[in-house]
Amino acid sequence: MNYSVKEKIIGLFNDSYPPVMDGVALTVQNYAKALHKKNQRVCVVTPRAPKYADSSEYPVYRYASLPLPVRKPYCLGIPYADFPFQAMIKKIPFSLLHVHCPFSSAKVALTLKKQQKAPIIATFHSKFRADFERIFNNRQITDWMLKEVIRFFESADEVWIPQAAVEDTIREYGYRGKVIVMENGTDFPMDSDINALKRQSRQELNIPNGLPVFLFTGQHIWEKNTGLIIDTLALMNNLQFKMYFIGTGYAEKELKAMANKYGLDSKVEFLGTIFDRKKLKSYYAAADLFLFPSLYDNAPLVLREASSQYTPSVLVRDSTASEVIIDNYNGFLTENSSQAMAKRVMELIGKPETLKQAGLNASKTIARSWDDVAEEVLDRYFHLIRKHAETH
């Protein structure tokens, strides 16, 4: 199917983008890669990253920013202080504006909508309340910020959510309009031989066969319930295992201190951000369990990445992210306590066939390629472009 709109560009807008490696940034990057691969004219609009040069096959337009000390490595975008950017961006002919964050990049998109009459799609990715409460520690400011967030979503032509359970959150924040579910994908290929994949990945990472391996990938922040993982591992300290934390965030130093306090230094390793996707894929494949007790995430990309490598996940029961998990079938659920989680994990590491089957089921039911997602995305994009053209 040929979706191309001549001389028009699809714009993807977000306040984070590599080298910031959070789930939404990677989602936007994968949207851009998949759309470009399908011969679409696409660009990304995002804040400038210090000492970073883009090298993608599609253009990335960056505007002025300031560092955010309270949320390293994020930056605060200030597009209206960047006059060369403003002069440049308004000359680009957009067919559609897809916004993944309701802050500075959304303001750029709203201005372009007024100037060019292009439709806006807004994807609701995050639980903003938790971020606002931690940063401002003031209920009135938090409530006001949430109203501003919802005001942006109400201005969009369509609102997307990455999985059905996320609707509860956006409704809680006050949005009353229609939502469309558009799932995320994974860029990791799925090897057909699970045994060879696991064995090869462990060899590449020098992990002994038979040693239980656990993994967490994502921002090292308290909102993701990362402290619960350390507390859980402390209850299992009489066992031999290896736990890898991949990523970075403001809580990283304190998480390391917790691990040290519990005497887990030889078993828990903090690897920082891994930019090499092939190496990151090896860690996913080498793990027996992906530990992700977050109550903060809506539809975590990392869960799909783990599933693509036949690694089942342990999530907290009734969390938004756990919607895709059928307990004991394509993953495992636990209560939100270190005692419950430790008991569940210790039971599972003694059942390798259960883990293997859950990993296989996860790959079939949770993982989905970005190429596949992009077909659905483009179908929806061009439906909206045609509909918008008919009414404007």
Buried (B, 14 or more C-beta within 10 A) or exposed (E): EEBEBEEBBBBBBBBBBBBBBBBBBBBBBBBBBBBBBBEBBBBBBBBBBEEEEBEBEBBBBBBBBEEBEEBEBBBBBBBBEBEEBBEEBEEBEBBBBBBBBBBBBBBBBBBBBEEBEBBBBBBBBBBBBBBBBBBBEEEEEBBEBBEEBBEBBEBBBBBBBBBBBBBEBBEEBBBEEEBEEBBBBBBBEBBEEBEEBBBBBBEBBEBEEEBBBBBBBBBBBBBBBBBBBBBBBBBBEEEEBBBBBBBBBBBBEBBBEBBEEBEBEEBBEBBEBBEEEEBBBBBBBBBBBBBBBBBBBBBBBBBBBBBBBBBBBBBBEEBBBBBBBBBBEBBBBBBBBBEBBBBBBBEBBEEEEBBBBBBBBBBEBBBBBBBEBBBEBBEBBBEBBEEBEEEE
